[in-house]
Amino acid sequence: VAASARWHPDALLAFQKEQGLEHAKLVVFCSMLRKKTQLDVLIRAMATTPIRDANIVLAVIGDGEMRREYEETAARVGVSSRIRWLGVMQDQNAIAPWFLSARAFVYPGAIGLSLLHAFSYGLPVVTHGNAEHQMPEFAALVPGENGLVFREGDANDLAVQLGRLMESDVLFDQLSSGARKTAMEEYSMPRM
């Protein structure tokens, strides 16, 4: 919350221009790059129609043993130019403008605390809907209220759900408001 407050609209707009994001639809992923994240599902989704033509840019915050493999997947499916590999960021002041500029937080694998991290920035979360293969924090996600789900491992279905969110300002506003409410009221530190 404190990091978000430091980014006034003019400073955020300047950041977006500096990063070449003022006309892009930014999607954020933030985690260690491990097999459990299944980032390759999102990379493949970015290569599908109509996502391929939707001016979506993916910011990958994090690093790990799967980075090279994920970069190779991006090159193979032709989306390398639309992915920013930002590496490890632990300072919320550095992370904040990426999250505040984004339209969605996507985590194709078993999501954990990243879900509440995204919600605290008002970011709708898109993740797979198989609760048996999710972490406990998944319980905070209510599809259609603060995020969307797709069929586990299905890049085409992820593209459909992401497309819905990118195309509809009404849906984004609804999910963003729900995400903030979930983080600030239902899963706040005092409440927990």
Short mmCIF file of the C-alpha atoms (twelve columns), coordinates in Angstrom:
data_MODEL
# 
_entry.id   MODEL 
# 
loop_
_atom_site.group_PDB 
_atom_site.id 
_atom_site.type_symbol 
_atom_site.label_atom_id 
_atom_site.label_alt_id 
_atom_site.label_comp_id 
_atom_site.label_asym_id 
_atom_site.label_seq_id 
_atom_site.Cartn_x 
_atom_site.Cartn_y 
_atom_site.Cartn_z 
_atom_site.pdbx_PDB_model_num 
ATOM 1   C CA . VAL A 1   0.000   0.000   0.000   1 
ATOM 2   C CA . ALA A 2   2.823   2.394   0.904   1 
ATOM 3   C CA . ALA A 3   4.656   1.608   -2.348  1 
ATOM 4   C CA . SER A 4   1.477   2.214   -4.370  1 
ATOM 5   C CA . ALA A 5   0.936   5.578   -2.686  1 
ATOM 6   C CA . ARG A 6   4.383   6.775   -3.820  1 
ATOM 7   C CA . TRP A 7   3.392   6.410   -7.487  1 
ATOM 8   C CA . HIS A 8   1.234   9.404   -8.335  1 
ATOM 9   C CA . PRO A 9   -0.498  9.258   -11.745 1 
ATOM 10  C CA . ASP A 10  2.028   11.597  -13.429 1 
ATOM 11  C CA . ALA A 11  4.996   9.560   -12.187 1 
ATOM 12  C CA . LEU A 12  3.305   6.339   -13.279 1 
ATOM 13  C CA . LEU A 13  2.609   7.752   -16.736 1 
ATOM 14  C CA . ALA A 14  6.261   8.834   -17.025 1 
ATOM 15  C CA . PHE A 15  7.343   5.314   -16.039 1 
ATOM 16  C CA . GLN A 16  5.055   3.782   -18.673 1 
ATOM 17  C CA . LYS A 17  6.432   6.094   -21.369 1 
ATOM 18  C CA . GLU A 18  10.013  5.361   -20.321 1 
ATOM 19  C CA . GLN A 19  9.306   1.618   -20.578 1 
ATOM 20  C CA . GLY A 20  7.393   1.932   -23.870 1 
ATOM 21  C CA . LEU A 21  4.192   0.692   -22.232 1 
ATOM 22  C CA . GLU A 22  1.836   3.615   -22.775 1 
ATOM 23  C CA . HIS A 23  -0.088  1.767   -25.541 1 
ATOM 24  C CA . ALA A 24  0.497   -1.798  -24.336 1 
ATOM 25  C CA . LYS A 25  -1.661  -4.042  -22.200 1 
ATOM 26  C CA . LEU A 26  0.720   -5.194  -19.509 1 
ATOM 27  C CA . VAL A 27  0.485   -8.593  -17.845 1 
ATOM 28  C CA . VAL A 28  2.684   -9.339  -14.824 1 
ATOM 29  C CA . PHE A 29  4.118   -12.613 -13.558 1 
ATOM 30  C CA . CYS A 30  6.181   -12.524 -10.354 1 
ATOM 31  C CA . SER A 31  7.791   -15.601 -8.820  1 
ATOM 32  C CA . MET A 32  10.819  -17.849 -8.859  1 
ATOM 33  C CA . LEU A 33  11.122  -19.431 -12.301 1 
ATOM 34  C CA . ARG A 34  10.578  -23.059 -11.397 1 
ATOM 35  C CA . LYS A 35  8.707   -25.887 -13.049 1 
ATOM 36  C CA . LYS A 36  5.714   -25.479 -10.682 1 
ATOM 37  C CA . THR A 37  5.006   -22.012 -12.076 1 
ATOM 38  C CA . GLN A 38  4.208   -23.464 -15.529 1 
ATOM 39  C CA . LEU A 39  5.139   -20.142 -17.112 1 
ATOM 40  C CA . ASP A 40  5.400   -21.924 -20.470 1 
ATOM 41  C CA . VAL A 41  1.579   -22.153 -20.531 1 
ATOM 42  C CA . LEU A 42  1.355   -18.334 -20.441 1 
ATOM 43  C CA . ILE A 43  4.109   -17.980 -23.033 1 
ATOM 44  C CA . ARG A 44  2.251   -20.339 -25.382 1 
ATOM 45  C CA . ALA A 45  -1.015  -18.473 -24.697 1 
ATOM 46  C CA . MET A 46  0.644   -15.241 -25.855 1 
ATOM 47  C CA . ALA A 47  1.252   -16.845 -29.248 1 
ATOM 48  C CA . THR A 48  -2.413  -17.734 -29.816 1 
ATOM 49  C CA . THR A 49  -4.952  -15.710 -31.747 1 
ATOM 50  C CA . PRO A 50  -6.259  -13.135 -30.790 1 
ATOM 51  C CA . ILE A 51  -3.799  -12.607 -27.912 1 
ATOM 52  C CA . ARG A 52  -0.925  -12.518 -30.395 1 
ATOM 53  C CA . ASP A 53  -2.399  -9.384  -31.977 1 
ATOM 54  C CA . ALA A 54  -3.610  -7.657  -28.792 1 
ATOM 55  C CA . ASN A 55  -0.452  -5.640  -27.980 1 
ATOM 56  C CA . ILE A 56  0.073   -7.565  -24.741 1 
ATOM 57  C CA . VAL A 57  3.444   -7.247  -23.035 1 
ATOM 58  C CA . LEU A 58  4.460   -9.692  -20.314 1 
ATOM 59  C CA . ALA A 59  6.723   -8.551  -17.487 1 
ATOM 60  C CA . VAL A 60  8.435   -11.487 -15.788 1 
ATOM 61  C CA . ILE A 61  9.718   -10.539 -12.344 1 
ATOM 62  C CA . GLY A 62  11.899  -13.273 -10.915 1 
ATOM 63  C CA . ASP A 63  14.613  -15.698 -11.872 1 
ATOM 64  C CA . GLY A 64  15.434  -19.356 -11.404 1 
ATOM 65  C CA . GLU A 65  16.518  -22.630 -12.923 1 
ATOM 66  C CA . MET A 66  13.795  -22.609 -15.621 1 
ATOM 67  C CA . ARG A 67  14.558  -19.160 -17.042 1 
ATOM 68  C CA . ARG A 68  16.607  -20.399 -20.009 1 
ATOM 69  C CA . GLU A 69  13.981  -22.995 -20.911 1 
ATOM 70  C CA . TYR A 70  11.187  -20.415 -20.692 1 
ATOM 71  C CA . GLU A 71  13.194  -17.980 -22.843 1 
ATOM 72  C CA . GLU A 72  13.699  -20.741 -25.408 1 
ATOM 73  C CA . THR A 73  9.960   -21.449 -25.419 1 
ATOM 74  C CA . ALA A 74  9.273   -17.750 -26.028 1 
ATOM 75  C CA . ALA A 75  11.710  -17.732 -28.969 1 
ATOM 76  C CA . ARG A 76  10.250  -20.930 -30.398 1 
ATOM 77  C CA . VAL A 77  6.658   -19.603 -30.386 1 
ATOM 78  C CA . GLY A 78  7.691   -16.119 -31.573 1 
ATOM 79  C CA . VAL A 79  6.843   -13.911 -28.589 1 
ATOM 80  C CA . SER A 80  10.313  -13.001 -27.269 1 
ATOM 81  C CA . SER A 81  9.954   -9.357  -28.274 1 
ATOM 82  C CA . ARG A 82  6.838   -9.032  -26.087 1 
ATOM 83  C CA . ILE A 83  8.399   -10.350 -22.884 1 
ATOM 84  C CA . ARG A 84  10.464  -8.290  -20.432 1 
ATOM 85  C CA . TRP A 85  12.697  -10.529 -18.325 1 
ATOM 86  C CA . LEU A 86  13.221  -8.199  -15.340 1 
ATOM 87  C CA . GLY A 87  14.999  -10.609 -13.002 1 
ATOM 88  C CA . VAL A 88  14.736  -10.607 -9.242  1 
ATOM 89  C CA . MET A 89  13.113  -7.568  -7.638  1 
ATOM 90  C CA . GLN A 90  12.541  -7.502  -3.904  1 
ATOM 91  C CA . ASP A 91  12.015  -3.788  -3.333  1 
ATOM 92  C CA . GLN A 92  8.286   -2.963  -3.441  1 
ATOM 93  C CA . ASN A 93  9.139   0.529   -4.712  1 
ATOM 94  C CA . ALA A 94  10.695  -1.060  -7.823  1 
ATOM 95  C CA . ILE A 95  7.908   -3.619  -8.237  1 
ATOM 96  C CA . ALA A 96  5.042   -1.162  -7.713  1 
ATOM 97  C CA . PRO A 97  5.062   0.634   -11.087 1 
ATOM 98  C CA . TRP A 98  4.978   -2.698  -12.941 1 
ATOM 99  C CA . PHE A 99  2.016   -3.941  -10.905 1 
ATOM 100 C CA . LEU A 100 0.232   -0.572  -11.051 1 
ATOM 101 C CA . SER A 101 0.653   -0.420  -14.841 1 
ATOM 102 C CA . ALA A 102 -0.635  -3.954  -15.396 1 
ATOM 103 C CA . ARG A 103 -4.035  -5.194  -16.410 1 
ATOM 104 C CA . ALA A 104 -3.624  -8.684  -14.908 1 
ATOM 105 C CA . PHE A 105 -1.408  -10.885 -12.788 1 
ATOM 106 C CA . VAL A 106 -1.121  -14.306 -14.412 1 
ATOM 107 C CA . TYR A 107 0.230   -17.375 -12.643 1 
ATOM 108 C CA . PRO A 108 -0.343  -20.510 -14.735 1 
ATOM 109 C CA . GLY A 109 0.829   -22.994 -12.059 1 
ATOM 110 C CA . ALA A 110 0.133   -23.494 -8.356  1 
ATOM 111 C CA . ILE A 111 -0.231  -19.967 -6.999  1 
ATOM 112 C CA . GLY A 112 0.628   -19.100 -3.403  1 
ATOM 113 C CA . LEU A 113 1.194   -15.774 -1.679  1 
ATOM 114 C CA . SER A 114 1.643   -14.100 -5.083  1 
ATOM 115 C CA . LEU A 115 -2.140  -14.094 -5.272  1 
ATOM 116 C CA . LEU A 116 -2.524  -11.802 -2.265  1 
ATOM 117 C CA . HIS A 117 0.441   -9.722  -3.417  1 
ATOM 118 C CA . ALA A 118 -1.351  -9.037  -6.706  1 
ATOM 119 C CA . PHE A 119 -4.684  -8.404  -4.978  1 
ATOM 120 C CA . SER A 120 -3.069  -5.765  -2.742  1 
ATOM 121 C CA . TYR A 121 -2.219  -3.803  -5.909  1 
ATOM 122 C CA . GLY A 122 -5.781  -4.215  -7.188  1 
ATOM 123 C CA . LEU A 123 -4.654  -6.643  -9.868  1 
ATOM 124 C CA . PRO A 124 -7.072  -9.336  -10.990 1 
ATOM 125 C CA . VAL A 125 -5.441  -12.771 -10.931 1 
ATOM 126 C CA . VAL A 126 -5.706  -15.330 -13.718 1 
ATOM 127 C CA . THR A 127 -4.670  -18.856 -12.740 1 
ATOM 128 C CA . HIS A 128 -5.821  -22.416 -13.346 1 
ATOM 129 C CA . GLY A 129 -8.987  -23.565 -11.613 1 
ATOM 130 C CA . ASN A 130 -7.974  -27.033 -10.431 1 
ATOM 131 C CA . ALA A 131 -8.079  -26.520 -6.642  1 
ATOM 132 C CA . GLU A 132 -6.439  -29.921 -6.035  1 
ATOM 133 C CA . HIS A 133 -3.274  -28.633 -7.754  1 
ATOM 134 C CA . GLN A 134 -3.231  -25.208 -6.128  1 
ATOM 135 C CA . MET A 135 -1.669  -23.810 -2.954  1 
ATOM 136 C CA . PRO A 136 -3.909  -22.861 0.031   1 
ATOM 137 C CA . GLU A 137 -4.011  -19.152 -0.918  1 
ATOM 138 C CA . PHE A 138 -6.101  -20.131 -3.955  1 
ATOM 139 C CA . ALA A 139 -9.081  -20.139 -1.568  1 
ATOM 140 C CA . ALA A 140 -9.053  -16.312 -1.723  1 
ATOM 141 C CA . LEU A 141 -9.745  -16.305 -5.477  1 
ATOM 142 C CA . VAL A 142 -13.409 -16.079 -6.423  1 
ATOM 143 C CA . PRO A 143 -13.794 -16.405 -10.210 1 
ATOM 144 C CA . GLY A 144 -15.699 -13.449 -11.619 1 
ATOM 145 C CA . GLU A 145 -15.242 -11.471 -8.409  1 
ATOM 146 C CA . ASN A 146 -11.471 -10.883 -8.083  1 
ATOM 147 C CA . GLY A 147 -9.988  -12.996 -10.856 1 
ATOM 148 C CA . LEU A 148 -10.517 -15.590 -13.558 1 
ATOM 149 C CA . VAL A 149 -9.603  -19.246 -13.930 1 
ATOM 150 C CA . PHE A 150 -8.737  -21.414 -16.914 1 
ATOM 151 C CA . ARG A 151 -8.419  -25.152 -17.498 1 
ATOM 152 C CA . GLU A 152 -5.126  -26.333 -16.008 1 
ATOM 153 C CA . GLY A 153 -2.351  -26.575 -18.597 1 
ATOM 154 C CA . ASP A 154 -4.585  -25.277 -21.425 1 
ATOM 155 C CA . ALA A 155 -2.847  -22.344 -23.154 1 
ATOM 156 C CA . ASN A 156 -5.833  -21.761 -25.443 1 
ATOM 157 C CA . ASP A 157 -8.257  -21.446 -22.532 1 
ATOM 158 C CA . LEU A 158 -5.816  -19.154 -20.731 1 
ATOM 159 C CA . ALA A 159 -5.739  -16.991 -23.877 1 
ATOM 160 C CA . VAL A 160 -9.553  -16.855 -23.918 1 
ATOM 161 C CA . GLN A 161 -9.762  -15.785 -20.262 1 
ATOM 162 C CA . LEU A 162 -6.946  -13.270 -20.637 1 
ATOM 163 C CA . GLY A 163 -8.594  -11.908 -23.782 1 
ATOM 164 C CA . ARG A 164 -11.840 -11.331 -21.873 1 
ATOM 165 C CA . LEU A 165 -9.980  -9.296  -19.287 1 
ATOM 166 C CA . MET A 166 -7.993  -7.308  -21.856 1 
ATOM 167 C CA . GLU A 167 -11.086 -6.416  -23.911 1 
ATOM 168 C CA . SER A 168 -13.468 -5.326  -21.160 1 
ATOM 169 C CA . ASP A 169 -12.837 -2.277  -19.005 1 
ATOM 170 C CA . VAL A 170 -16.014 -3.106  -17.072 1 
ATOM 171 C CA . LEU A 171 -14.718 -6.588  -16.216 1 
ATOM 172 C CA . PHE A 172 -11.289 -5.226  -15.296 1 
ATOM 173 C CA . ASP A 173 -12.779 -2.574  -12.994 1 
ATOM 174 C CA . GLN A 174 -15.056 -5.132  -11.323 1 
ATOM 175 C CA . LEU A 175 -12.260 -7.655  -10.744 1 
ATOM 176 C CA . SER A 176 -9.775  -4.974  -9.660  1 
ATOM 177 C CA . SER A 177 -12.200 -3.656  -7.058  1 
ATOM 178 C CA . GLY A 178 -12.868 -7.187  -5.836  1 
ATOM 179 C CA . ALA A 179 -9.140  -7.938  -5.646  1 
ATOM 180 C CA . ARG A 180 -8.474  -4.870  -3.488  1 
ATOM 181 C CA . LYS A 181 -11.431 -5.671  -1.241  1 
ATOM 182 C CA . THR A 182 -10.235 -9.248  -0.775  1 
ATOM 183 C CA . ALA A 183 -6.716  -8.124  0.203   1 
ATOM 184 C CA . MET A 184 -7.682  -5.176  2.360   1 
ATOM 185 C CA . GLU A 185 -10.797 -6.490  4.108   1 
ATOM 186 C CA . GLU A 186 -10.992 -10.266 3.998   1 
ATOM 187 C CA . TYR A 187 -7.302  -11.278 4.063   1 
ATOM 188 C CA . SER A 188 -5.771  -8.280  5.822   1 
ATOM 189 C CA . MET A 189 -3.029  -8.890  8.381   1 
ATOM 190 C CA . PRO A 190 -5.231  -7.753  11.334  1 
ATOM 191 C CA . ARG A 191 -8.093  -10.009 10.163  1 
ATOM 192 C CA . MET A 192 -5.793  -13.005 9.786   1 
# 
